[in-house]
Structure formats: structure tokens, C-alpha cells
Amino acid sequence: HVTCAATSAKLVLLGYEDGAVALFDVFGNMLDEQRDRHASSVVAVALGAGSTCDDVAASASADGTLRANNLFNPYATANSAMLASRTGLRTRIPKGVSAIAVDPDYGKPRSGERIAYADNTGRVVLFTSGWFGGSEVLVAREDLFVQSMVWTGLLVGWSSEKGVQIYD
């Protein structure tokens, strides 16, 4: 069963109840599938970075694991899968994740591997992966369930029962 989806101009990323993540092109052809990406149900997926938002796939599961990686890693071998890349952002959010968004400058030297997420308590956070886990910057405390997020340019937007909020 599909639990969540994200789209871009060229790609569709699906998260499944069994923890799997699959990547398709817009014509419905499966490009990659990773059955063991997460140990529990996928609750949020996002595509992002680059001008067409087709460079990075991010996913979060019900157990609080959060993963993101470059789909087209220049160091990958011809036989390696895009979603199974060993490099990229990996962390665990103790309070669980309800929504994620990828920095348009993900992986660039000034930005690093950065994503935004909302946890199950309504906190909206910018997370930057680092050598020793990563760092978090609290953006907002909604105290409501955040349903969806998007990061475009310098703006991060999210929706909750309160309405749509924007962080600049």
C-alpha cells in the first residue's frame, strides 16, 4: 500500500506501508526500488534540489528514521542503485516525522546536506547533516500536526490546521 508520494517534472517517488521506497519516471517506468530503506511505514517523501527538483530523494518513516541522498551520485558505479546509495543524510528523529522538504541547494558546499522536517509535536526544524550526526535549527513551533512541507528558493512553507505558514 502506498502511504505517500512526491513528484517533480520528471520523477515520482512513492513511500510504502512496508518501509519500501520506489522511484518512477513520469511515464510509469520504475527506475529504482529499495525494499529495505526503512524498518517501518514510510510517512513522508520529498524530491528536491537543483532547478528541476530531480536530484535528491528524501524519506521518513514512522519510527523516526530520516534518509536523503543524491540520486545521480557522480561516484556511483554503473550497477549501483540510486535509492540505495550509502552516502547521504541519515538520522533519527526521536519524536517522529510528519513532513519533509529538501533544500534546493542540498549538497552544495555552503549549504551542506540540509532538509526541513516537522516532527509529530508540531516543531518545524532545519536539519543539516554533519560529521557527528548533525545540527538542528528550530524554525517554528506549531503545536499542531504539520501535514505537508515545501522548500522553494529561500522559502520553506508548511501547512497545518492553523493554515499555511512561510519561513524566510
N, C-alpha and C positions, 0 to 999 in steps of 0.2 A: 504494500500500500504506500502510495506517495503521500508524504506529510508536508512537504514544502517545495517551492520552485523559485528559480531566479532566471531571468532572461537578459540577453543583450542583443545587439544587432545580428550576431552570428551564432550564438550559443544558447543552450538551455541546460541548466543544472538542476537536477532533481535529488531530493533527500527522501529516504525511505524509512519506514517503521522499524526495519531490522538493522539500522545503522549504516546501510549502504548509501553510496552517492554515485550518480551516473551523469555523464556529460554527453549531450547530443548536439548535433548541428541543427540549424533551423529547418532542415528538410526531414528530420526524424532519424537520421543515421547516428547510431551510437558510436561515439569517439573513444570513450573510456568508461569503465565501471570499476569501482573499488568496493567490494563486498564487506571488507573489514575496516572501513575508515573509522567507524565509531562502534562502541560496545552497546549502545542503546539507541533508541529512536532519534532520528535527526529532526531538530525543531526549527532550524533556520539555515538557509543557504544564501550566498551572495556571489555575484560576479562583479569584477571591478578592475580598476587601474587601466591606464592607457586611454587613448581617445575613444576607443570603441568598447571599453569595459570588457574586454575579452582575454585579459592577461592573467587574472588571478581568480581562483576558486576558493571560497571560504565556506566552512560548515560548522555547525554547533549541534551538540546532542543533548538529550535530556539529562545526562549525567554530568553536564558542565564542561565537557571537553570541547575545545575550540581549535580548529585547524584551518590554515590558509597556505596556499603555495602557488608559485608561478606555474602556469600550465605549459608554457613553452620555455622551459629552462635550457639555456644555451649549453649547460654542462651535461645534459641528459644524453643517454645513449639512444641509438635508434630503436632498441627494443623496450626501453623503459616506459611505463605508463605515466600519463600526465597527472592523474589524481593521486598516484602512489608515491610521488616524489618524497624523498627522505629529507629534503631541505624545506625550509619554510617555517611559518609560525605555528607553534603548538603550545597550548597552555590549558589550564583547568580553571574554571570559574566556580568557586565553591557554592555560590547562590544560584547557579544555573543561568542559562541564557535564553532570552525570548526573541531577540532580533539582532542582526549583524549588518554591517556595511563596510566596504573596503575603501581605503584611502585611494584616490585617483593617482597619487604619487607613490603607491606601495612599492617598496623595494629600491627606490631611488636613494642615493647616499644621504641627502638632507632629511628625508622622512623616515627611512628605515621601513621595517615591516610593521605597518600600522593599520589597525582596524578600529571601528567603533562597535560597541555592543551595548545592549540593555540587558540587565540581569532580571531575575524574577521578582526582585523587590522594587523595581522601577528606577534603579540607578542607570544613568547613561554615562558611559566611560569611553575614553580614547585609550587604547592599549597599544604600546609599542614593544615588540619583541626585542629582547636583549640577550647578552651572553649568560646572564644569571636569572633567566625567567622573563623579565620584562618590567615595564613601568606603566602605571595607570594614572590618568588624569580624570577626575570626576567632572563631568560637564553639567549634569543636572540630576536632580532627584525628583522624579515624577510621583512617587508613592502610588503609582497606578501601573498596570501591566502595559508595557510598550509592545505594540502589535507589529510594527514594521519600521525599517530604517532605510535611508539612502544617503550617500555621500557624493556630492557633485561639486567639483571645483573646491572652494574653500568652505562650503556649507554642508553641515550634517543636519538632516531632518528626520524626525520620527513622529509617529502617531500613537496616541493613547486615547482613553475615554475623554480626556481633557481637550483633545483636539490635536492639531499639528503644531509642533514646536521646531524652531530653527536655531542652530548654534553656528555662529560665525567665528 
